[in-house]
Amino acid sequence: MSNDDITLTAGDAKATVQVANGGRVGGLRVGGVELLRQGERFGCFPMVPWCGRIRAGRFLDGATERQMPLNAPPHAIHGTARDGAWTLARHTADEAVLTYDLAEPWPYPARVTQVVALAPDALTLTMAVETYESSFPAQIGWHPWFNREIDGAPVEIGFAAEWQEERGEDHLPTGRRIDPRPGPWDDCFGMPGGVDVTLTWPERLELKVTSPEEWVVIYDEQDAAVCVEPQTGPPNGLNTLPRMVTPLEPLEATTTWSWRRLPAA
């Protein structure tokens, strides 16, 4: 099956899936309006087999230390799958299933499956990491770049987190939880009831990012875009809060973006 870009359609929503460019959603148009920042490194890419930064690119698997390439010196960032070509397993008019086989520099063989499902008022992303060999720690997440402005309306970010991970000078959590602070942010927040963040472009669109996971990184330090990143653990989580993938238990996660039009004043 071809690994060219494909377009999913549902109602007046269109999503472009860039199979060979990191398995990312390259664009999401609602009523002809693009919601995602455009560009080869933007859109929305899957973060796997880890999310955010790993301190010095090193993590422990039991007593074994593993070293990942320092692609954001002095750290390793956002996994390896966003840099690879995925494979399109199958697709319909409104759904695509992609796979990616983890390989060097990641030391554990495994398969990642991602499902992109479009509805007229929502986009749902689901991902799983499976292995039939040795167990290993991993993380799953998504990194969308939402346009800061839509038709001249600047975005407003709304959420209620139970805590914020205190961020050290190295941009990694210190291990201390603090009360959520005002932005701008490049910070991880805890939502034990599930991720629930609302982006509002006044008089244009309201979009909710939800996930059963309890971790979300919010990044709004760019002029062009804001990021709301649900994930299965905090940055540096392979060291501080590892989730294990085993032959009997894959690691799975999902997130949904749902939207509604807002009336003009």
KEKE-3310 file (N, C-alpha, C; in steps of 0.2 Angstrom, whole numbers, plus 5000, padded with zeros to 4 digits):
npx = (5004:5002:5013:5011:5005:4989:4971:4959:4941:4927:4911:4912:4926:4943:4957:4974:4986:5002:5011:5024:5031:5035:5023:5013:4999:4997:4989:4974:4958:4944:4929:4936:4946:4962:4968:4980:4998:5007:5020:5035:5040:5030:5012:5005:5013:5017:5023:5035:5046:5046:5042:5044:5058:5073:5084:5100:5099:5099:5093:5088:5086:5081:5096:5103:5110:5104:5108:5102:5102:5108:5097:5092:5102:5107:5100:5089:5075:5057:5056:5059:5051:5045:5054:5055:5049:5033:5022:5008:4994:4981:4966:4951:4938:4937:4947:4963:4976:4991:5008:5023:5040:5050:5067:5085:5091:5084:5084:5076:5066:5050:5033:5024:5007:4996:4981:4971:4957:4943:4929:4914:4915:4926:4943:4951:4965:4974:4985:4997:5010:5018:5026:5035:5045:5058:5054:5051:5054:5043:5035:5020:5014:5007:5010:5004:5003:4995:4987:4991:4982:4966:4959:4962:4959:4965:4971:4964:4968:4962:4961:4961:4971:4977:4990:5006:5021:5036:5048:5065:5080:5086:5075:5068:5057:5058:5054:5046:5030:5020:5008:4998:5005:5004:5005:5018:5020:5031:5028:5024:5008:4997:4983:4973:4960:4960:4966:4960:4958:4954:4954:4951:4946:4940:4923:4925:4930:4929:4939:4942:4954:4956:4959:4961:4973:4984:4993:4999:5008:5010:5014:5017:5026:5029:5027:5019:5011:5002:5004:4997:4999:4995:5000:5008:5016:5027:5039:5055:5051:5054:5064:5059:5045:5042:5033:5029:5031:5026:5027:5014:5007:5003:5007:4996:4987:4976:4969:4957:4952:4939:4927:4918:4908:4909:4897:4897:4899)
npy = (4994:5011:5024:5037:5054:5054:5059:5061:5062:5069:5075:5092:5092:5089:5079:5077:5064:5061:5049:5045:5054:5054:5048:5058:5069:5080:5091:5098:5103:5112:5116:5122:5130:5130:5121:5117:5121:5123:5114:5105:5099:5101:5101:5087:5076:5059:5055:5043:5030:5038:5052:5070:5076:5066:5065:5069:5060:5047:5032:5020:5002:4991:4986:4990:5003:5014:5023:5036:5045:5062:5073:5085:5093:5096:5084:5070:5070:5068:5055:5042:5039:5049:5054:5044:5034:5029:5015:5012:5003:5001:5010:5020:5031:5039:5035:5030:5017:5015:5009:5006:5000:4999:5002:5002:5019:5014:5001:4990:4978:4981:4984:4999:5004:5015:5023:5034:5043:5051:5061:5071:5081:5078:5072:5057:5050:5035:5024:5011:5001:4986:4971:4956:4950:4955:4963:4981:4998:5012:5026:5035:5048:5063:5077:5090:5105:5118:5132:5148:5159:5160:5166:5179:5179:5177:5163:5156:5148:5136:5127:5116:5110:5098:5099:5106:5101:5105:5114:5112:5121:5114:5111:5100:5090:5093:5084:5089:5094:5107:5121:5125:5137:5154:5156:5161:5144:5130:5117:5103:5096:5089:5079:5070:5065:5064:5071:5087:5100:5116:5125:5140:5150:5165:5169:5160:5146:5132:5121:5105:5096:5080:5066:5050:5048:5055:5065:5080:5091:5108:5120:5136:5145:5150:5161:5157:5146:5135:5121:5106:5093:5077:5063:5048:5049:5060:5072:5065:5053:5039:5037:5041:5037:5024:5016:4999:4989:4973:4956:4951:4962:4976:4994:5006:5021:5035:5050:5063:5076:5087:5098:5113:5125:5143:5156:5172:5188)
npz = (5000:4996:5003:5003:5007:5014:5013:5025:5027:5034:5035:5035:5038:5036:5037:5035:5033:5036:5031:5028:5034:5048:5053:5055:5059:5047:5044:5048:5044:5046:5040:5030:5037:5043:5057:5062:5064:5049:5041:5039:5051:5060:5062:5069:5079:5083:5099:5104:5107:5119:5128:5128:5136:5139:5153:5149:5139:5144:5152:5164:5162:5173:5179:5168:5159:5147:5132:5123:5107:5108:5103:5107:5113:5130:5130:5126:5115:5113:5107:5094:5083:5077:5067:5058:5043:5043:5040:5030:5035:5032:5026:5026:5021:5032:5041:5046:5048:5054:5055:5064:5065:5079:5080:5080:5085:5097:5108:5109:5101:5094:5089:5084:5083:5076:5076:5066:5067:5060:5063:5060:5069:5077:5081:5083:5091:5092:5100:5101:5109:5106:5110:5106:5112:5123:5138:5142:5147:5142:5134:5128:5118:5111:5100:5096:5086:5087:5078:5083:5080:5073:5059:5063:5076:5092:5102:5117:5132:5142:5157:5171:5182:5194:5199:5195:5188:5195:5186:5182:5179:5169:5161:5165:5175:5193:5202:5212:5216:5212:5215:5201:5190:5182:5164:5152:5146:5147:5152:5162:5168:5180:5179:5187:5184:5171:5155:5151:5142:5135:5120:5114:5101:5101:5095:5084:5085:5097:5104:5112:5120:5125:5136:5143:5150:5163:5162:5155:5144:5142:5130:5126:5121:5109:5095:5084:5087:5098:5110:5115:5124:5127:5137:5143:5154:5164:5157:5156:5161:5158:5167:5179:5181:5174:5162:5158:5144:5139:5133:5136:5139:5131:5129:5129:5123:5121:5113:5111:5100:5100:5093:5091:5082:5086:5089:5081:5088)
capx = (5000:5006:5014:5010:5000:4982:4967:4953:4936:4920:4907:4917:4932:4948:4964:4980:4990:5009:5013:5031:5034:5034:5016:5010:4994:5000:4984:4967:4954:4937:4926:4941:4950:4967:4969:4987:5003:5010:5028:5038:5041:5024:5006:5004:5017:5017:5029:5035:5044:5046:5039:5048:5066:5076:5090:5107:5098:5101:5088:5089:5081:5084:5103:5106:5109:5103:5110:5099:5106:5106:5094:5091:5107:5110:5095:5086:5068:5052:5056:5062:5046:5043:5059:5055:5044:5028:5019:5000:4992:4974:4963:4945:4937:4938:4951:4969:4979:4998:5012:5030:5044:5055:5073:5091:5094:5080:5087:5071:5061:5043:5029:5019:5002:4993:4974:4969:4950:4940:4922:4913:4916:4931:4948:4953:4971:4975:4992:4999:5017:5018:5032:5034:5052:5059:5050:5055:5050:5041:5030:5016:5010:5006:5013:5001:5005:4989:4989:4989:4977:4962:4955:4964:4957:4970:4968:4964:4969:4958:4962:4961:4976:4978:4997:5011:5028:5041:5053:5071:5084:5087:5069:5065:5054:5063:5051:5042:5024:5018:5002:4999:5007:5002:5010:5019:5022:5034:5027:5019:5003:4994:4976:4971:4954:4960:4967:4955:4961:4950:4957:4945:4947:4933:4919:4928:4930:4931:4942:4944:4959:4954:4963:4961:4979:4983:4999:4999:5013:5007:5019:5014:5031:5030:5022:5014:5007:5002:5005:4994:5002:4993:5005:5007:5020:5030:5046:5060:5047:5058:5068:5055:5039:5042:5027:5032:5028:5028:5024:5007:5003:5005:5006:4991:4984:4971:4967:4952:4950:4932:4927:4912:4909:4906:4893:4900:4896)
capy = (5000:5017:5028:5044:5057:5053:5064:5058:5067:5068:5081:5097:5091:5085:5078:5075:5060:5061:5042:5044:5060:5053:5046:5064:5072:5086:5096:5097:5109:5112:5121:5126:5133:5125:5122:5115:5125:5120:5114:5098:5097:5103:5097:5084:5070:5054:5054:5036:5027:5042:5059:5075:5075:5061:5069:5067:5054:5040:5029:5013:4997:4987:4988:4992:5010:5014:5029:5038:5051:5069:5077:5091:5094:5090:5079:5067:5073:5066:5048:5041:5037:5055:5055:5039:5033:5024:5011:5013:4996:5001:5016:5021:5038:5043:5032:5027:5013:5016:5005:5008:4996:5002:4999:5007:5018:5011:4994:4984:4977:4982:4988:5004:5005:5022:5024:5041:5042:5057:5062:5078:5086:5076:5068:5053:5046:5029:5022:5005:4998:4979:4967:4948:4948:4957:4969:4987:5004:5016:5031:5037:5054:5067:5084:5094:5112:5122:5138:5153:5163:5158:5171:5184:5178:5173:5157:5156:5141:5135:5120:5115:5105:5097:5101:5107:5098:5111:5113:5115:5125:5110:5110:5094:5091:5092:5079:5093:5096:5114:5124:5128:5144:5157:5155:5156:5138:5124:5113:5097:5097:5083:5079:5063:5063:5063:5077:5091:5107:5119:5130:5144:5156:5169:5170:5156:5139:5130:5114:5102:5090:5076:5059:5046:5049:5061:5070:5084:5096:5114:5124:5141:5150:5152:5166:5155:5140:5132:5114:5103:5086:5072:5058:5043:5050:5066:5072:5061:5048:5033:5036:5043:5034:5020:5011:4993:4985:4966:4952:4950:4969:4982:5001:5009:5027:5038:5056:5065:5083:5088:5105:5116:5132:5148:5161:5179:5193)
capz = (5000:4996:5009:5001:5011:5012:5016:5028:5026:5038:5035:5032:5041:5032:5040:5031:5037:5032:5033:5028:5038:5056:5055:5059:5056:5044:5044:5050:5041:5048:5036:5026:5041:5045:5064:5064:5061:5044:5040:5039:5058:5064:5062:5076:5078:5089:5103:5105:5113:5125:5128:5130:5137:5144:5155:5146:5135:5148:5156:5166:5162:5178:5180:5162:5157:5139:5129:5117:5104:5111:5098:5109:5118:5132:5132:5120:5116:5109:5104:5088:5078:5073:5062:5053:5039:5045:5035:5030:5035:5029:5027:5023:5019:5038:5046:5044:5052:5052:5059:5064:5069:5083:5079:5082:5091:5102:5109:5110:5095:5095:5084:5086:5079:5077:5072:5066:5065:5059:5063:5058:5075:5082:5078:5089:5089:5097:5099:5105:5108:5107:5109:5107:5115:5130:5141:5142:5148:5136:5134:5122:5118:5105:5100:5091:5085:5085:5076:5089:5078:5067:5056:5067:5083:5096:5106:5124:5134:5148:5160:5178:5184:5201:5201:5190:5189:5195:5181:5184:5174:5163:5158:5167:5182:5198:5206:5216:5213:5214:5212:5194:5189:5175:5158:5147:5149:5144:5158:5163:5173:5182:5179:5188:5181:5164:5152:5148:5140:5130:5116:5112:5097:5102:5089:5079:5087:5103:5103:5118:5120:5131:5136:5149:5153:5168:5161:5149:5143:5138:5127:5122:5121:5102:5092:5079:5089:5105:5110:5121:5123:5132:5137:5148:5160:5163:5154:5159:5164:5158:5173:5186:5181:5168:5160:5155:5139:5140:5128:5138:5140:5127:5131:5124:5125:5116:5114:5106:5099:5098:5092:5089:5080:5090:5085:5081:5093)
cpx = (5004:5007:5014:5005:4993:4977:4961:4947:4930:4917:4912:4924:4937:4954:4968:4985:4996:5012:5021:5035:5033:5027:5012:5004:4996:4995:4977:4963:4947:4933:4930:4946:4955:4968:4976:4992:5006:5018:5030:5038:5035:5018:5005:5008:5017:5024:5030:5042:5045:5044:5043:5055:5067:5083:5096:5106:5099:5095:5090:5084:5084:5091:5106:5105:5109:5105:5106:5103:5103:5104:5092:5096:5106:5106:5093:5078:5064:5052:5059:5057:5044:5048:5059:5049:5039:5026:5011:4998:4985:4971:4956:4944:4939:4943:4957:4973:4987:5002:5020:5034:5050:5062:5079:5089:5091:5082:5082:5066:5054:5039:5024:5014:4998:4986:4972:4961:4946:4933:4921:4915:4922:4936:4950:4960:4972:4982:4993:5006:5016:5025:5031:5041:5053:5055:5054:5051:5048:5036:5026:5014:5010:5008:5010:5003:4999:4990:4986:4983:4973:4958:4956:4962:4962:4967:4969:4964:4966:4959:4962:4965:4976:4985:5001:5018:5033:5046:5059:5074:5086:5081:5066:5062:5059:5060:5047:5036:5022:5011:5003:5000:5004:5007:5014:5022:5026:5034:5023:5015:5000:4987:4973:4965:4954:4962:4961:4957:4957:4954:4951:4948:4940:4930:4921:4926:4932:4933:4944:4949:4958:4958:4962:4967:4979:4989:4998:5004:5010:5013:5016:5019:5033:5025:5017:5010:5007:5002:5001:4995:5000:4999:5005:5012:5023:5036:5051:5057:5050:5062:5064:5048:5038:5035:5030:5028:5031:5025:5016:5003:5006:5004:5001:4988:4980:4970:4962:4952:4943:4931:4919:4913:4906:4903:4897:4896:4891)
cpy = (5006:5021:5035:5047:5055:5058:5060:5064:5064:5074:5086:5097:5087:5085:5075:5071:5059:5054:5042:5049:5059:5050:5052:5066:5079:5092:5094:5104:5107:5118:5125:5130:5128:5127:5121:5119:5120:5120:5106:5095:5099:5098:5094:5077:5066:5055:5047:5034:5031:5049:5064:5073:5070:5065:5065:5061:5047:5038:5022:5008:4991:4990:4991:4999:5010:5022:5031:5044:5058:5074:5083:5093:5098:5084:5076:5069:5069:5059:5048:5040:5043:5057:5049:5039:5027:5020:5011:5006:4996:5008:5016:5028:5042:5040:5029:5023:5013:5011:5007:5003:4999:4998:5004:5014:5015:5003:4988:4984:4977:4985:4993:5004:5011:5022:5031:5041:5049:5057:5069:5083:5083:5072:5064:5049:5041:5026:5016:5003:4991:4976:4960:4946:4951:4963:4975:4993:5008:5021:5032:5044:5057:5074:5088:5102:5116:5129:5143:5157:5159:5164:5178:5184:5174:5168:5159:5149:5141:5128:5121:5109:5104:5100:5103:5104:5104:5109:5116:5119:5121:5108:5103:5095:5089:5086:5082:5095:5103:5116:5126:5135:5147:5156:5161:5150:5134:5119:5108:5098:5090:5084:5072:5061:5062:5070:5080:5098:5109:5125:5134:5150:5160:5170:5165:5149:5138:5122:5111:5096:5086:5069:5056:5047:5055:5066:5074:5090:5102:5118:5130:5147:5153:5157:5163:5149:5139:5125:5112:5096:5081:5066:5054:5044:5057:5066:5068:5055:5041:5032:5037:5039:5030:5016:5005:4991:4978:4962:4951:4957:4974:4989:5004:5016:5030:5045:5058:5073:5084:5096:5107:5123:5137:5154:5168:5183:5197)
cpz = (5000:5002:5008:5006:5009:5016:5019:5028:5030:5038:5032:5035:5037:5036:5035:5035:5033:5034:5033:5032:5046:5058:5058:5055:5053:5044:5046:5049:5043:5045:5032:5030:5044:5053:5066:5060:5055:5043:5041:5046:5062:5063:5069:5075:5084:5092:5106:5103:5120:5123:5131:5131:5141:5146:5152:5141:5138:5152:5158:5165:5167:5180:5174:5160:5149:5137:5123:5114:5107:5105:5100:5115:5124:5133:5125:5121:5111:5105:5098:5082:5074:5067:5057:5048:5041:5039:5035:5029:5031:5030:5023:5022:5026:5043:5043:5049:5050:5057:5059:5068:5073:5082:5081:5081:5097:5102:5109:5104:5097:5089:5087:5081:5081:5073:5072:5063:5066:5059:5061:5063:5080:5078:5084:5086:5095:5095:5104:5104:5110:5106:5110:5110:5122:5132:5142:5144:5142:5138:5128:5123:5111:5106:5095:5092:5083:5083:5082:5087:5073:5065:5060:5074:5087:5101:5113:5127:5141:5151:5168:5180:5191:5203:5194:5192:5189:5190:5183:5178:5168:5159:5160:5174:5187:5203:5211:5213:5216:5212:5205:5194:5182:5170:5157:5150:5144:5149:5158:5169:5174:5182:5180:5186:5174:5161:5149:5148:5135:5127:5113:5108:5097:5095:5083:5080:5094:5102:5110:5116:5126:5130:5142:5153:5158:5167:5154:5149:5139:5136:5123:5122:5114:5100:5088:5081:5096:5105:5116:5120:5128:5131:5143:5154:5159:5159:5159:5163:5163:5164:5180:5186:5175:5168:5156:5149:5139:5135:5130:5138:5136:5131:5126:5127:5119:5118:5109:5106:5097:5098:5090:5087:5085:5086:5086:5085:5089)
residu = (MET:SER:ASN:ASP:ASP:ILE:THR:LEU:THR:ALA:GLY:ASP:ALA:LYS:ALA:THR:VAL:GLN:VAL:ALA:ASN:GLY:GLY:ARG:VAL:GLY:GLY:LEU:ARG:VAL:GLY:GLY:VAL:GLU:LEU:LEU:ARG:GLN:GLY:GLU:ARG:PHE:GLY:CYS:PHE:PRO:MET:VAL:PRO:TRP:CYS:GLY:ARG:ILE:ARG:ALA:GLY:ARG:PHE:LEU:ASP:GLY:ALA:THR:GLU:ARG:GLN:MET:PRO:LEU:ASN:ALA:PRO:PRO:HIS:ALA:ILE:HIS:GLY:THR:ALA:ARG:ASP:GLY:ALA:TRP:THR:LEU:ALA:ARG:HIS:THR:ALA:ASP:GLU:ALA:VAL:LEU:THR:TYR:ASP:LEU:ALA:GLU:PRO:TRP:PRO:TYR:PRO:ALA:ARG:VAL:THR:GLN:VAL:VAL:ALA:LEU:ALA:PRO:ASP:ALA:LEU:THR:LEU:THR:MET:ALA:VAL:GLU:THR:TYR:GLU:SER:SER:PHE:PRO:ALA:GLN:ILE:GLY:TRP:HIS:PRO:TRP:PHE:ASN:ARG:GLU:ILE:ASP:GLY:ALA:PRO:VAL:GLU:ILE:GLY:PHE:ALA:ALA:GLU:TRP:GLN:GLU:GLU:ARG:GLY:GLU:ASP:HIS:LEU:PRO:THR:GLY:ARG:ARG:ILE:ASP:PRO:ARG:PRO:GLY:PRO:TRP:ASP:ASP:CYS:PHE:GLY:MET:PRO:GLY:GLY:VAL:ASP:VAL:THR:LEU:THR:TRP:PRO:GLU:ARG:LEU:GLU:LEU:LYS:VAL:THR:SER:PRO:GLU:GLU:TRP:VAL:VAL:ILE:TYR:ASP:GLU:GLN:ASP:ALA:ALA:VAL:CYS:VAL:GLU:PRO:GLN:THR:GLY:PRO:PRO:ASN:GLY:LEU:ASN:THR:LEU:PRO:ARG:MET:VAL:THR:PRO:LEU:GLU:PRO:LEU:GLU:ALA:THR:THR:THR:TRP:SER:TRP:ARG:ARG:LEU:PRO:ALA:ALA)
# end
